[in-house]
Amino acid sequence: IVEEEGRTKPASPGDLVVRAVRLAAGEQPMILRIANEIPRSRGLGSSSAVTTALAAAAMRASGVEPTDQRLFELVTELEGHPDNAAAAVHGGLVVAYDGVVRRLDLASGLRLVLAVPEQRLSTHEARAALPEIVRRDVAARSVARAAMLVEGLRTADPALLDKATGDELLELPRQAL
């Protein structure tokens, strides 16, 4: 049985939470309660956070102490990509590629502000809005913006952070959503 947001429903083998528990602890019967305060369907990585917490809890319940590496691999497998998995497991500003995860320095003087949209958007719908092919000039500008963003976050340089704005890979194609 899965209880989320005050609702109880039977768990099905395809549910992300069931798959996470089974990958983490096998077929052992267990009861795990989910208390997730991260708003869902808002682009904040709530599914990765829940998957990470459930996998760690299931491992511990079955007598196995989870390692960050094992959790990262498991959540990456379930999510299909490492970006949210790395952030959920390691926290902070991270970069993940080809099995390698690195925490990046964040300037101590920065104050992070989080805006949570009222409108929900499913991950499936958000990914479907992205183009299959990216033009070379868009890719080049996007790589440069990413580098500016990382360096701007590391140094708290407002000019670099300003240059990092204007995401053409993810935000622009989803603008209508």
C-alpha positions as CSV (number, residue, x, y, z in Angstrom):
1,I,0.0,0.0,0.0
2,V,1.3,3.4,-0.9
3,E,0.2,6.5,1.0
4,E,1.0,9.9,-0.5
5,E,-0.5,13.3,0.0
6,G,-3.1,11.9,2.4
7,R,-4.3,9.3,-0.1
8,T,-3.8,5.6,0.2
9,K,-3.7,3.3,-2.8
10,P,-2.6,-0.3,-3.5
11,A,1.0,-0.5,-4.7
12,S,1.6,-1.9,-8.2
13,P,4.9,-3.4,-9.4
14,G,5.3,-0.5,-11.8
15,D,5.1,2.2,-9.2
16,L,8.4,4.1,-8.8
17,V,8.3,3.6,-5.0
18,V,7.8,-0.1,-5.3
19,R,10.6,-0.4,-7.9
20,A,12.9,1.6,-5.7
21,V,12.3,-0.6,-2.6
22,R,12.7,-3.8,-4.7
23,L,15.9,-2.6,-6.3
24,A,17.3,-1.6,-2.9
25,A,16.1,-4.5,-0.7
26,G,14.8,-7.3,-3.0
27,E,11.4,-8.9,-2.4
28,Q,11.4,-8.6,1.4
29,P,8.0,-7.5,2.6
30,M,8.1,-4.1,4.4
31,I,6.1,-1.1,5.2
32,L,7.5,2.3,4.5
33,R,5.7,5.6,5.0
34,I,6.4,8.5,2.6
35,A,6.4,12.0,4.0
36,N,7.4,14.3,1.2
37,E,7.2,18.1,1.6
38,I,8.8,18.8,-1.8
39,P,6.1,20.0,-4.2
40,R,5.5,17.4,-6.9
41,S,5.4,18.1,-10.7
42,R,7.2,21.4,-10.3
43,G,10.6,20.6,-11.6
44,L,12.2,20.4,-8.1
45,G,13.3,16.8,-8.3
46,S,10.8,15.4,-5.8
47,S,10.7,12.0,-7.3
48,S,14.5,11.6,-7.1
49,A,14.4,12.8,-3.4
50,V,11.7,10.3,-2.6
51,T,13.4,7.5,-4.5
52,T,16.7,8.2,-2.7
53,A,15.0,8.3,0.8
54,L,13.0,5.1,0.1
55,A,16.0,3.2,-1.2
56,A,18.1,4.2,1.8
57,A,15.3,3.3,4.2
58,A,14.7,-0.1,2.5
59,M,18.4,-0.9,2.5
60,R,18.7,-0.1,6.2
61,A,15.5,-2.0,7.0
62,S,17.0,-5.1,5.3
63,G,20.3,-4.7,7.3
64,V,22.4,-3.1,4.6
65,E,24.0,0.4,5.2
66,P,23.6,2.3,1.9
67,T,26.6,4.0,0.3
68,D,26.3,7.2,-1.6
69,Q,27.6,5.4,-4.7
70,R,25.0,2.6,-4.5
71,L,22.2,5.1,-3.9
72,F,23.4,7.2,-6.8
73,E,23.5,4.2,-9.2
74,L,20.1,2.9,-8.1
75,V,18.3,6.3,-8.4
76,T,20.0,7.0,-11.7
77,E,18.7,3.6,-13.0
78,L,15.2,4.4,-11.8
79,E,15.1,8.0,-13.1
80,G,16.9,7.3,-16.3
81,H,19.4,10.1,-15.9
82,P,22.0,11.2,-13.3
83,D,21.3,14.9,-12.8
84,N,18.5,14.7,-10.2
85,A,19.9,11.5,-8.7
86,A,23.2,13.3,-8.0
87,A,21.5,16.2,-6.4
88,A,19.3,14.1,-4.2
89,V,22.1,11.8,-3.0
90,H,24.9,14.3,-2.7
91,G,23.1,17.6,-2.1
92,G,24.4,21.0,-3.0
93,L,25.5,22.1,-6.4
94,V,26.6,18.9,-8.3
95,V,27.5,17.9,-11.8
96,A,27.1,14.3,-13.0
97,Y,28.2,12.6,-16.2
98,D,29.1,9.1,-17.2
99,G,29.0,7.8,-13.6
100,V,31.1,10.6,-12.2
101,V,29.7,13.0,-9.7
102,R,31.4,16.1,-8.4
103,R,30.2,18.7,-5.9
104,L,31.0,22.2,-7.1
105,D,31.9,25.1,-4.9
106,L,29.2,27.6,-4.2
107,A,30.1,31.1,-3.1
108,S,29.4,31.5,0.6
109,G,27.9,35.0,0.1
110,L,25.1,33.9,-2.2
111,R,21.6,33.6,-1.0
112,L,19.5,31.1,-2.8
113,V,15.9,31.8,-3.6
114,L,13.5,29.1,-4.7
115,A,10.4,29.9,-6.7
116,V,7.7,27.2,-6.8
117,P,5.3,27.5,-9.6
118,E,1.6,27.0,-8.8
119,Q,1.0,25.1,-12.1
120,R,1.9,21.5,-12.2
121,L,3.7,20.0,-15.1
122,S,4.5,16.3,-15.5
123,T,8.0,15.2,-16.2
124,H,6.8,13.3,-19.3
125,E,5.0,16.4,-20.7
126,A,8.0,18.6,-20.0
127,R,10.4,16.2,-21.7
128,A,8.1,15.8,-24.7
129,A,8.3,19.5,-25.4
130,L,12.0,19.4,-26.0
131,P,13.3,19.1,-29.6
132,E,15.0,16.0,-30.8
133,I,17.7,18.0,-32.5
134,V,19.5,21.1,-31.2
135,R,21.1,23.6,-33.5
136,R,24.9,24.0,-33.2
137,D,24.7,27.7,-32.3
138,V,22.1,27.0,-29.6
139,A,24.4,24.2,-28.2
140,A,27.4,26.4,-28.2
141,R,25.6,29.3,-26.4
142,S,24.2,26.8,-23.9
143,V,27.6,25.3,-23.0
144,A,29.0,28.8,-22.6
145,R,26.0,29.8,-20.4
146,A,26.5,26.7,-18.3
147,A,30.2,27.6,-17.7
148,M,29.2,31.1,-16.9
149,L,26.6,29.8,-14.4
150,V,29.0,27.5,-12.6
151,E,31.7,30.2,-12.4
152,G,29.2,32.8,-11.3
153,L,27.9,30.6,-8.6
154,R,31.5,29.8,-7.5
155,T,32.5,33.5,-7.4
156,A,29.2,35.2,-6.7
157,D,30.0,37.4,-9.8
158,P,26.7,39.1,-10.8
159,A,27.9,39.8,-14.3
160,L,28.6,36.1,-15.0
161,L,25.3,35.1,-13.4
162,D,23.6,37.6,-15.8
163,K,25.4,36.1,-18.8
164,A,24.1,32.7,-17.7
165,T,20.5,33.6,-18.1
166,G,18.4,32.7,-21.2
167,D,18.3,29.0,-21.3
168,E,17.5,27.9,-24.9
169,L,17.8,24.1,-24.3
170,L,15.2,23.5,-21.6
171,E,13.3,26.7,-20.8
172,L,12.7,28.2,-24.2
173,P,11.1,25.1,-25.8
174,R,8.9,24.7,-22.7
175,Q,7.8,28.4,-22.6
176,A,4.3,27.6,-23.9
177,L,3.8,25.0,-21.2
